[in-house]
């Protein structure tokens, strides 16, 4: 009887330890998400203010984001090797690797914004453009936060909403793209800075794409199904 009690206690400890590992993996995704959201916001501010110091800080911060991705990948691989998770647990561990990769790529987009900010000497464009970039940054930051929240809360409906709103990001990008081309045609002296800014708006558009990827991972995590076009089309736009 004493041996049975000991075995039961040991099994409870093993289960508890396994649950802790899964919880810590989720916490790491949450922490990395916060880091990336911060990087995107600060790099956009650095661009609009041409704050070279803040831009440099964002570039240095990217190393911490890369380190966090490696930590998540190592933990996930370790759990798969030692615990052999199944069903929902396996989906959670596998999608954590995917989400960490998309977050790392989003961090790279922030680094690209910062890099461009350091290469531009002055921004002599219309206020409409500044407002457009600010609005696009807010849009992709909201998409990113919503996608991460949907993943952490296992909210499939919220994940679908994130995917259905990606058209707004694309429309904003196309609008800014056309505006920059107009500036370039009006005055050849604008070509250099507008070329940098074209890359910046493309980086922001890519953040929206990575947010969609994270939302699709959230949907798969909760439902066990991949999010197809039909689910997105059923959602009101």
Backbone torsions as a table, in degrees:
resi	resn	phi	psi	omega
1	UNK	NA	-41.8	179.2
2	UNK	-64.4	-38.0	-179.9
3	UNK	-66.5	-38.8	178.8
4	UNK	-63.2	-43.3	178.2
5	UNK	-60.6	-41.2	179.9
6	UNK	-64.4	-43.0	179.6
7	UNK	-64.0	-40.8	179.4
8	UNK	-63.3	-41.8	179.6
9	UNK	-64.2	-41.0	179.4
10	UNK	-63.7	-43.0	179.6
11	UNK	-63.2	-40.1	178.4
12	UNK	-62.9	-39.9	-180.0
13	UNK	-65.0	-41.2	-179.9
14	UNK	-64.2	-46.2	179.4
15	UNK	-61.3	-45.0	179.9
16	UNK	-60.3	-43.2	-179.3
17	UNK	-64.6	-40.2	178.1
18	UNK	-63.7	-45.1	178.1
19	UNK	-61.1	-38.2	178.4
20	UNK	-62.6	-39.9	-179.9
21	UNK	-63.2	-42.7	178.7
22	UNK	-65.7	-41.1	178.8
23	UNK	-62.8	-43.9	-179.9
24	UNK	-65.2	-34.2	177.4
25	UNK	-64.4	-42.9	178.0
26	UNK	-63.4	-41.1	178.8
27	UNK	-62.6	-38.3	179.7
28	UNK	-65.3	-39.4	176.1
29	UNK	-62.3	-43.3	179.0
30	UNK	-61.1	-44.9	-179.7
31	UNK	-65.0	-43.1	179.6
32	UNK	-65.1	-38.8	177.7
33	UNK	-59.7	-43.6	178.1
34	UNK	-62.5	-39.6	178.9
35	UNK	-63.0	-42.7	-177.7
36	UNK	-70.3	-41.1	176.4
37	UNK	-57.7	-43.1	178.5
38	UNK	-62.3	-43.3	-178.3
39	UNK	-63.2	-41.9	180.0
40	UNK	-64.2	-45.9	-179.6
41	UNK	-62.6	-47.0	-176.5
42	UNK	-69.2	-34.2	179.4
43	UNK	-70.7	-36.3	178.0
44	UNK	-66.8	-40.5	176.7
45	UNK	-63.4	-43.3	179.0
46	UNK	-60.4	-37.7	179.2
47	UNK	-67.1	-49.7	-175.1
48	UNK	-69.5	-29.0	178.7
49	UNK	-97.6	-4.2	-173.3
50	UNK	49.8	46.4	179.3
51	UNK	-89.1	97.8	-174.2
52	UNK	-67.9	-31.3	179.1
53	UNK	-68.1	-45.6	179.0
54	UNK	-64.2	-36.9	177.4
55	UNK	-61.6	-42.5	178.4
56	UNK	-65.1	-38.1	177.7
57	UNK	-61.0	-40.4	178.7
58	UNK	-63.8	-41.7	-179.7
59	UNK	-64.0	-39.0	178.4
60	UNK	-70.4	-34.7	-179.0
61	UNK	-65.2	-24.9	-177.6
62	UNK	-60.1	-29.8	178.7
63	UNK	-62.4	-37.9	179.0
64	UNK	-66.8	-36.8	177.6
65	UNK	-65.7	-42.9	177.8
66	UNK	-61.6	-41.1	179.2
67	UNK	-63.9	-37.9	179.4
68	UNK	-66.3	-39.6	176.7
69	UNK	-60.3	-43.1	-179.9
70	UNK	-63.1	-39.9	178.7
71	UNK	-62.1	-42.8	179.6
72	UNK	-66.4	-45.0	179.5
73	UNK	-60.4	-44.2	179.9
74	UNK	-62.3	-43.1	-179.5
75	UNK	-64.9	-42.4	-178.6
76	UNK	-64.5	-45.5	179.3
77	UNK	-63.0	-39.7	178.9
78	UNK	-62.9	-42.3	179.4
79	UNK	-64.1	-43.9	179.8
80	UNK	-62.1	-42.2	-176.8
81	UNK	-69.6	-41.4	-173.1
82	UNK	-92.5	-31.7	-173.0
83	UNK	-102.6	-21.3	-177.0
84	UNK	48.2	60.2	-177.1
85	UNK	-66.2	156.2	-180.0
86	UNK	-130.2	164.5	173.6
87	UNK	51.1	-125.8	-174.3
88	UNK	-62.3	-36.6	178.9
89	UNK	-63.5	-41.2	179.7
90	UNK	-65.6	-41.8	177.6
91	UNK	-60.3	-40.1	-178.3
92	UNK	-64.0	-44.8	-177.6
93	UNK	-67.8	-44.2	-178.8
94	UNK	-66.7	-43.7	-179.0
95	UNK	-68.8	-25.4	177.7
96	UNK	-63.3	-35.9	176.6
97	UNK	-65.4	-44.4	-180.0
98	UNK	-64.1	-46.3	-178.4
99	UNK	-64.6	-41.8	178.2
100	UNK	-60.9	-36.4	178.1
101	UNK	-65.8	-43.8	178.8
102	UNK	-66.6	-35.9	176.6
103	UNK	-66.5	-39.4	178.5
104	UNK	-64.5	-40.6	177.8
105	UNK	-66.2	-36.2	175.9
106	UNK	-64.3	-39.2	174.6
107	UNK	-60.1	-36.9	176.5
108	UNK	-63.5	-36.5	177.8
109	UNK	-64.2	-39.6	176.6
110	UNK	-63.2	-40.9	179.0
111	UNK	-63.7	-38.0	178.0
112	UNK	-65.2	-40.9	176.2
113	UNK	-59.6	-45.1	-179.3
114	UNK	-63.6	-40.9	179.8
115	UNK	-61.5	-44.1	178.9
116	UNK	-65.8	-38.8	179.8
117	UNK	-58.5	-34.6	-179.0
118	UNK	-77.1	-16.3	-178.0
119	UNK	-96.2	-10.0	-178.4
120	UNK	-98.0	129.4	-178.0
121	UNK	-87.4	-37.6	-179.9
122	UNK	-152.4	153.5	177.3
123	UNK	-120.4	98.4	-178.7
124	UNK	-105.3	43.2	-177.1
125	UNK	-101.8	169.7	-175.9
126	UNK	-65.3	147.5	177.9
127	UNK	-54.9	-29.7	179.1
128	UNK	-57.0	-37.6	-180.0
129	UNK	-67.7	-44.2	178.9
130	UNK	-58.1	-45.3	179.5
131	UNK	-63.1	-36.3	179.0
132	UNK	-65.1	-44.5	178.9
133	UNK	-64.9	-42.9	179.3
134	UNK	-61.3	-42.7	179.9
135	UNK	-65.5	-41.0	179.8
136	UNK	-65.6	-40.4	177.3
137	UNK	-60.8	-44.4	179.7
138	UNK	-63.6	-37.4	-179.7
139	UNK	-65.1	-48.9	-178.1
140	UNK	-71.5	-32.0	177.2
141	UNK	-65.6	-39.3	177.2
142	UNK	-65.8	-42.8	178.1
143	UNK	-60.3	-44.1	-179.0
144	UNK	-63.1	-47.1	-179.8
145	UNK	-63.4	-43.3	179.9
146	UNK	-62.9	-39.2	180.0
147	UNK	-66.5	-44.0	179.3
148	UNK	-64.6	-42.7	178.0
149	UNK	-61.3	-41.8	179.0
150	UNK	-62.5	-38.4	179.1
151	UNK	-67.6	-47.5	-176.1
152	UNK	-68.9	-31.2	-178.2
153	UNK	-96.9	1.2	179.8
154	UNK	56.3	47.5	-175.1
155	UNK	-105.9	97.7	-176.3
156	UNK	-66.5	-38.4	-179.0
157	UNK	-64.4	-42.1	178.4
158	UNK	-65.0	-35.4	178.6
159	UNK	-63.2	-41.6	178.8
160	UNK	-63.8	-39.4	179.4
161	UNK	-61.8	-41.4	178.4
162	UNK	-59.4	-46.3	-179.1
163	UNK	-63.5	-38.3	-177.4
164	UNK	-71.3	-20.6	-179.7
165	UNK	-89.5	-1.2	-177.6
166	UNK	-64.2	-25.7	177.8
167	UNK	-60.7	-32.4	178.6
168	UNK	-63.0	-41.6	179.1
169	UNK	-63.8	-44.8	-179.6
170	UNK	-62.6	-40.8	-180.0
171	UNK	-64.7	-40.6	178.8
172	UNK	-65.3	-41.6	177.9
173	UNK	-60.4	-46.7	-179.0
174	UNK	-62.3	-37.2	178.7
175	UNK	-64.7	-46.7	179.5
176	UNK	-66.7	-36.8	178.2
177	UNK	-59.8	-48.0	179.8
178	UNK	-63.2	-39.0	-179.4
179	UNK	-64.1	-42.3	179.5
180	UNK	-65.7	-38.2	176.9
181	UNK	-62.2	-37.8	177.9
182	UNK	-62.4	-45.2	178.4
183	UNK	-59.8	-39.2	-178.3
184	UNK	-67.3	-37.2	179.7
185	UNK	-74.5	-31.5	-179.3
186	UNK	-69.6	-36.5	-176.0
187	UNK	-150.4	113.0	-179.3
188	UNK	-57.3	-22.4	178.7
189	UNK	-67.7	-16.1	178.7
190	UNK	-83.7	-10.0	-169.3
191	UNK	-60.1	-45.4	-175.9
192	UNK	-62.6	-52.9	-177.9
193	UNK	-68.0	-34.5	179.1
194	UNK	-67.2	-32.8	176.4
195	UNK	-63.8	-44.4	175.3
196	UNK	-58.1	-44.1	-176.5
197	UNK	-69.4	-30.5	174.3
198	UNK	-61.0	-42.5	177.5
199	UNK	-65.4	-36.3	179.7
200	UNK	-64.4	-46.3	-179.7
201	UNK	-66.4	-33.0	176.4
202	UNK	-66.1	-38.2	177.6
203	UNK	-62.0	-41.8	178.3
204	UNK	-64.7	-39.4	178.2
205	UNK	-63.3	-36.2	178.6
206	UNK	-68.4	-31.6	174.6
207	UNK	-59.1	-42.1	177.2
208	UNK	-60.2	-38.3	178.1
209	UNK	-64.6	-41.8	179.7
210	UNK	-68.6	-33.7	175.3
211	UNK	-61.9	-40.3	178.0
212	UNK	-63.9	-41.7	177.6
213	UNK	-59.4	-42.8	179.8
214	UNK	-64.9	-40.3	178.0
215	UNK	-63.6	-39.5	177.3
216	UNK	-64.6	-36.5	176.0
217	UNK	-66.0	-37.9	178.6
218	UNK	-63.4	-41.7	179.2
219	UNK	-63.7	-44.7	179.6
220	UNK	-65.1	-39.8	-179.9
221	UNK	-59.0	-43.8	-175.6
222	UNK	-79.8	-37.9	-171.1
223	UNK	-104.6	-21.3	-175.2
224	UNK	78.9	5.3	178.7
225	UNK	-119.3	152.5	176.2
226	UNK	-83.3	141.9	-177.7
227	UNK	-76.9	112.1	-179.6
228	UNK	-96.9	173.6	-177.8
229	UNK	-62.2	-31.9	-176.6
230	UNK	-65.6	-36.9	178.0
231	UNK	-65.3	-41.8	-179.3
232	UNK	-65.8	-38.6	-177.4
233	UNK	-70.2	-25.2	178.9
234	UNK	-74.0	-16.9	-178.8
235	UNK	-82.0	139.5	175.7
236	UNK	-64.6	141.7	-178.7
237	UNK	-95.2	NA	NA
